[in-house]
Amino acid sequence: MKLYKPKFWVNKGILSFLLLPLTTVTYFINIIKKKYPKEKFSIKTICIGNIFIGGTGKTSLTIELSKIIKKKFKYVFIKKNYNNQIDEINLLKKNGSVISKKNRIHSLQVAEKKKFQVALLDDGLQQKNIIYDLKIVCFNSDEGYGNGFLIPSGPLRESLHEIKNYELAFLIGDKRNTKLYDKIQSINKKIKIFEANYQVLKLKKFNRKKNYLMFCGIGNPHEFKRTLLRNNFKIKKEIIYPDHYKIPNNEILNIKNAAKKDKLNIITTEKDYFRLDKKQKRGINFLRIKLKIDNQDKLQKILFNIDEQN
């Protein structure tokens, strides 16, 4: 089943108000989660998550944080095992050890037994029964917090006021969102805010004089397109799928036929590429990107002091 983010999640409309009564379900689920007995682990835990559902760059950020953490600590990635998120697990595996079980607490117990010093959790802010040493919330600078409503009226997994419980916030994107920056600070004056943007790696291998067909199934496809256009790719056709969508063979064949007909090169994201099998990958290029984080010295100091957390 294909699921897309509805347009009324961006700006408040009739549907968002009609669905407001259903947001009480999300609200009370979040309250119940806070009542669960909490567990603290000897391994230091850094949770990188979001409030806005999908497309905030948390996996990319988790990978970049690992490059800083590994200078001082033996670390492991923790990723809850969802069947439709094997792409993210594979990306993490390229950058370090991964423990991926259905239960994050079980994963952390395994990490402790294996004597890892720091666990980097890709997602998990809404799991309130784990006492994290450092909680990081990610936002996409362009999308911000949408219409500000909880699911299903809006895109928020929990209230914006949960920001008061987090230590760091990352705003990821090319343009500074002053409204979002000020909103975060108004909720939590002590939170440390960092900004980051995507950089393309190995750009020279692409012939940007050619025309391209782009396809992707990620949380924020518009960010991918903006990255391509900013780097002078000529996008003549685009095909957008829902986040984590496993594209069947017949649709891959349709993509290749459409590109061949119009003499287009095919490009997708690294996450989408890792969802393809060996045969599907033939003739498809992917864009490798990394996050460039501003004020890395300040960030490194915070991360290196994680072992001083109680």
N, C-alpha and C positions, 0 to 999 in steps of 0.2 A: 504493500500500500504506500502511495506517495503522499507525504504530508509537507505542506508549505506553510511558511509564516504568513498569516493573513495581513492584508494591508492596514486593517484598522488597529493593528498593534503599533503602528507608527504614530498615527494621529487619532485622537479620540473621535469615535463616530457612533452612529446609532447602535450598531452591533456590539460595540464594546460596552455600552451602557446597558443593553439588554442582557448581556452575559454577566453583569456585575454580581447578581445573586450567587452565581456559581463560584465566584472567587472566594466565597466563604469556606468552600471545601479546601482550597489551597491554604487559606489562612489558618484553619483549625488543624490541618495536617502538620503545618509548621509548628504550631503551639504544642501539639502532642509530642513531636520529635524532641522538643526541649525538655520534656519530662522524663525521657529515658535515662537510666543510670549511665553515668559518664565513665569512660576508661582513659587512663593516662598510661603512656608507654615510656620505657626507658630510652628507646630510640627517639631521636629528635624528629619531629614531624613538621613539614612545611606543606600546607594545603593551598593549591592554586585553583581557584574556582571562579564562578560567575554568579550574578544575580539575573542578568539578561540571558534568556535561553539561547544557546548556540551562537557560534561565530564571533567570539570575543578574543580568540587567540591564545587561550590558556595552554594548549598543548605546545605551541611554539614558545611561549614564555617558559613553560616547565623545562623544555630542552635548554634554553639559554641560561636559566638559573643553574642547571646542572653543570654547565661549563665553569661557573664561578665556584660552586660548592666543591667540585672535585679537586680544586687546588688545596683544600684543607681536610676534607672528609671523604670517607668511603660511603657512597650514596647508592640508593636504589629507587627506581620509579615504582610507584603503586598506582595501578589502574584497575578499576572495577571491571570485571569481565562481562561486558555486554556483547552479545553475538554480532550486533551491527556496527561495532566500533573497532574491529580488527585492524582497520587502517591506522588508527591512532596508536594502538599497541605496537604495530610494526615500526612506526616512526620512532617511538620511544626506544625500541630494541636496537635501533641503529645508533643510539647514543648512550647506551648503558644497560645494566641489568634491570629486568622488569619482573615484578611479581603481580600476577593478575588473577585474582580469585573473585568469586561471586560476592564475597564478604570482605570489606576493607579491613575489619578488625582481624580476621584470619590472615590476611596478607601482611599486616603489621606484625603479627605474632611470628610469622615465618621470617620476616626481615630481622627481627630481634635474635632469633635462633642462629641466623647466618652472620651475626655480628656486624651488620651494617650500622653506620653511625647516624646517618640522616636518611629519612624517607621523604621523597618528593611525590606528593599525591596530586595526580592530574584529575581534578574534580573532587568534590566531597564537602564543600562548604555547607551543604544542606544536611549533612549527616552530623547531627548535634550530639551524638553519644561518644564522640572522640574528642579528647582535649588536645587540640593542636598547639604546637609551640609558636607557630607563625601562620597567620591566615592572610591570604592575598586574594583580592577580588579584582577581576579583569573586566574592562569595558572596551567596546569598540568605539573609538572617538566619533565616528560618523553616526552610529545608531543611538549612542547614549543609553538612555533608559526607556526609549520608546514612548508609549503613551502614559507610562507610569503605573499601569494597572497590573494586578496579579493575573496569572493564567486562570481561566481562558480569555478574560477580557483584555489582557495585555501580555507582554512577553516576560514578565518578571516571575522568577521561581520563588521569590520571597520579597518581603517589603524592603524598600530602599533603606529604611531605618536600621536594618541589620548591619549596615555599614559601620555603625557605632561599635560593633564587636570585632572589627577587622583592623589589622595593623598596617597593611600596605594596600594601595590601589594602583593599578596600572591602566593608563589610557593609551590604547593601541590604535594607531592610525596616522595619517599624514598631517591632518589639520587639527590644531588645538581646539578642543571644545570647551570654551570658557564657561558656558552654562553648566556643563557636567562637572567640571573642575570645582566650581563654586558650590554646586549642590552637594558634592561629596564632603567638602570642607565644612559646610553648614551643619551637616549631620554628625561629623566626627572631626573636631578641630585638631586632634592628636595624630590622625592618620597621615602617613607619609605617602605622597603621590608621586609616581614616576610616569614618564611618558616614553613611548617606544614607537618605532615605525618599521615597516618591512623593507628589506633590501634584497635584491635579486642576485643570486650567485651564478657564476659561469654564463654571464649574459652573452659573451662573444660567440658562443656555440650556435646561437640562433641567427638565422638569416631574416632580419627585420625588414628587408625589402619585399619579402613575400607577404601574401595575404594569409590570414589565419582563421580557422574555426576553433573556438574555445568551448569546452564543456567542463562542467564541474558539479559536484554534489556535496557542497560544504555549507556551513552555517551562514556565511556571509559571502555569497558569490559576487556581489557588487565590489567588494574590496579586491577580489582577484582580478576583475576586469579593470578596475582603476589602476592596479599595479601594472598590468600589461600595457595599458594606454600610456601611462606615465613613462614607460620604458620603450615607447615608440613602436609597439606591435600594432599591426593593421588588422583589427578584428572585423571581419566581414559577416561572420555568422556566430551565434552563441546558443548553446543548449544548456539549460539549467535544470538540475535535479534537486530533490530534497537532500538534506544533510545525511551523510552516511549511506546514501542509496547505493545498493549493489546493482550495477547496470547489467542487464542480461545480454547474452551474446547477440540477439537479433538487433538490439538498440545500438550496440557497438558497431555492428555491421552497417546499420543505417547511417551512423556518424561517418564512417569511413567512405561509404558510397557518396554521401552528400559532399564531403571534402574533395573526393576525386572528381566529381561532376563539375565543381566550381574551381578546381585547381587550387585548393586551399591546403596549407599545412595544418596539422591538428596539434593543439596544446591543451594541457589540463594541469591540475595541481598535483603536488607530490602525494598528497593524501589519496586523491582519486586514482592516481597511477598505481599505488600499492594495493588498491582493491581489485585491480585487473589481474587475470591469469596471464600466463606467458604468451599464449596465442593472441589474446586481446591487445597486449602491449605493442605488438608490431605496428610500426608506422605512427605511433603516438609519442609525442614529446611531453615532458613535464617541466614545470618551472620550479626550480629549487630556490627557496627563500630563507632568510633568517631575520630575526628581530634585532634591531639596533636599539639598545636601551640607553637613554640619556642618564647622565650622572651615575655611571657604573661604580665609581669609587665609593660613593655614599652607600650604594646598594650592597657592594661587597662587604663593607664594614658591618652592615646589619646582618648579613647572612653568616659571616664568620663568627659573630657573637651569639649564634643560635645555641651553642653549647653552654652559654651562661644563663639560658632561660630555665626557670624552675619547672 
